[in-house]
């Protein structure tokens, strides 16, 4: 009996030599990349997306932290998937629905700077990434994907560039409603807090269209015994953006040339 479609996909994950399959998978909300962008500059287009540029999924329903793109492929059940899925993987997806039972809507990605996250179609994306990487290596790309593309806000780019130059992860924190009402800079509300892993108390606040350094107001006890007397800013919900993803955010060279002539989509 010939192998089923999902068995062929599992085999592709096992035999693929591309190192990008061994990168960790992230949940989009754990990275918080949407907080770094200029929402007003969004572009709704169809573009080719290198699979190695996809860093996160929109749900964590069948995988666990620590999974890689290779190991997560083995968790796919692919029940009832027909052989037509392979034509889907290698064709412009645009508004096409995935030819599998219970699959809804088109593949949708969000692009932040130079990296992408999956908005709809997690299972098919994982399978396509393994299949295409096995055939074409780390340069494989999904074709004609429906994406929402957002540039990194100009006031954040310099901060990310400096962090990348220092070889440091970046941490960001969004303030909850109560904190936004209480914490201000020059009487203005803070949109986002940013810091690097190497300088955890050099914190910057995104206010209007600029990043402003915050004064380090730790007390002697907080500086000397931070575990016992945690500073206020340590209590924020900090989300880590790994260095490799920071570098990817800054490199949109694969995307920008496509945007000049890309076909647009509307709801």
Residue pairs with C-beta under 8 A, 6 or more apart in sequence:
3 11
4 78
4 81
5 78
5 81
5 82
5 83
5 85
5 86
6 76
6 77
6 78
6 79
6 81
6 127
8 86
8 131
9 73
9 76
9 78
9 127
9 130
9 131
10 73
10 74
10 76
12 73
12 130
12 131
12 133
12 134
12 135
13 21
13 70
13 73
13 74
13 130
13 134
15 134
16 70
16 130
16 133
16 134
17 137
18 52
18 133
18 134
18 137
18 138
18 140
19 138
20 51
20 52
20 69
20 133
20 138
21 68
21 69
21 70
21 73
21 129
21 130
21 133
22 68
22 69
22 70
23 52
23 55
23 68
23 69
23 244
24 66
24 67
24 68
25 56
25 57
25 63
25 67
25 68
25 69
25 72
26 55
26 56
26 57
26 245
27 56
27 57
27 58
27 59
27 60
27 65
28 34
28 56
28 57
28 58
28 110
28 117
28 118
30 56
30 239
31 55
31 56
31 117
31 239
31 240
31 241
31 245
32 172
32 174
32 239
32 241
33 56
33 112
33 113
33 115
33 117
33 241
33 245
33 249
34 110
34 112
34 150
35 172
35 174
35 192
36 112
36 113
36 152
36 153
36 156
36 160
36 172
36 192
36 249
37 112
37 113
37 150
37 151
37 152
37 153
38 150
38 151
38 152
38 153
38 154
39 150
41 150
41 151
42 148
42 149
42 150
43 148
43 149
43 150
43 259
43 262
43 264
44 146
44 147
44 148
44 149
44 264
44 265
44 266
45 147
45 149
45 258
45 259
45 262
45 263
45 264
45 265
46 92
46 94
46 144
46 145
46 146
46 147
46 262
46 263
46 264
46 265
47 111
47 144
47 145
47 147
47 149
47 255
47 258
47 259
47 262
48 141
48 142
48 143
48 144
48 145
48 258
49 109
49 111
49 116
49 141
49 142
49 145
49 147
50 139
50 140
50 141
50 254
51 128
51 129
51 132
51 133
51 138
51 140
51 141
51 142
52 138
52 139
52 140
53 114
53 115
53 116
53 248
53 254
54 109
54 115
54 116
54 117
54 118
54 125
54 129
55 115
55 116
55 117
55 245
55 248
56 117
56 118
57 63
57 117
57 118
57 122
57 125
57 126
58 117
58 118
58 119
58 120
58 122
59 122
61 122
62 75
62 76
63 72
63 75
67 75
69 126
69 129
69 130
70 130
72 126
73 126
73 127
73 129
73 130
76 123
76 126
76 127
78 100
78 123
78 127
79 101
80 100
80 101
81 100
81 101
82 99
82 100
84 99
85 98
85 99
85 100
85 124
85 127
86 131
88 96
88 98
88 99
88 124
88 128
89 124
89 127
89 128
89 131
89 132
89 142
90 132
90 143
91 143
91 144
92 143
92 144
92 145
93 106
93 107
93 142
93 143
93 144
93 145
93 146
94 106
94 144
94 145
94 146
94 265
95 106
95 146
95 265
96 106
97 103
97 104
97 105
97 106
98 107
98 121
98 124
100 124
103 121
103 123
103 124
104 120
105 120
105 121
106 120
106 121
106 146
107 118
107 120
107 121
107 124
107 125
107 142
107 145
107 146
108 118
108 119
108 120
108 121
108 145
108 146
108 147
108 148
109 116
109 117
109 118
109 119
109 145
109 146
109 147
109 148
110 116
110 117
110 119
110 147
110 148
110 149
110 150
111 147
111 148
111 149
111 150
111 255
112 150
112 152
112 249
113 150
113 151
113 152
113 248
113 249
113 250
113 251
113 252
114 248
114 249
114 250
114 251
114 252
114 253
114 254
114 255
115 245
115 248
115 249
116 147
118 125
119 148
125 142
128 142
129 140
132 140
132 141
132 142
133 140
146 265
149 255
149 259
151 252
152 160
152 249
152 250
153 206
153 209
154 209
155 206
155 209
155 210
155 211
156 194
156 206
156 211
157 250
158 211
159 170
159 194
159 204
159 211
160 170
160 246
160 249
160 250
161 250
162 196
163 169
163 170
163 196
163 243
163 246
164 243
164 246
164 247
164 250
166 196
166 198
167 198
167 243
168 196
168 197
168 198
168 199
168 243
169 196
169 197
169 240
169 241
169 242
169 243
169 246
170 194
170 195
170 196
170 197
170 240
170 241
170 246
171 194
171 195
171 196
171 197
171 200
171 238
171 239
171 240
171 241
172 192
172 193
172 194
172 238
172 239
172 241
173 192
173 193
173 236
173 237
173 238
173 239
174 192
174 193
174 237
175 183
175 190
175 193
175 236
179 236
180 189
180 190
183 190
184 190
185 205
185 207
185 212
185 214
186 207
186 212
188 207
188 208
189 207
190 205
190 206
190 207
191 205
191 206
191 207
192 205
192 206
193 203
193 204
193 205
193 206
193 214
193 233
193 236
194 203
194 204
194 206
194 211
195 201
195 202
195 203
195 204
195 238
196 202
197 240
201 216
201 218
201 231
201 233
202 213
202 216
203 213
203 214
203 216
203 233
204 211
204 212
204 213
204 214
205 211
205 212
205 213
205 214
214 233
217 231
217 232
218 226
218 231
219 229
221 228
221 229
222 229
222 230
222 231
226 234
241 249
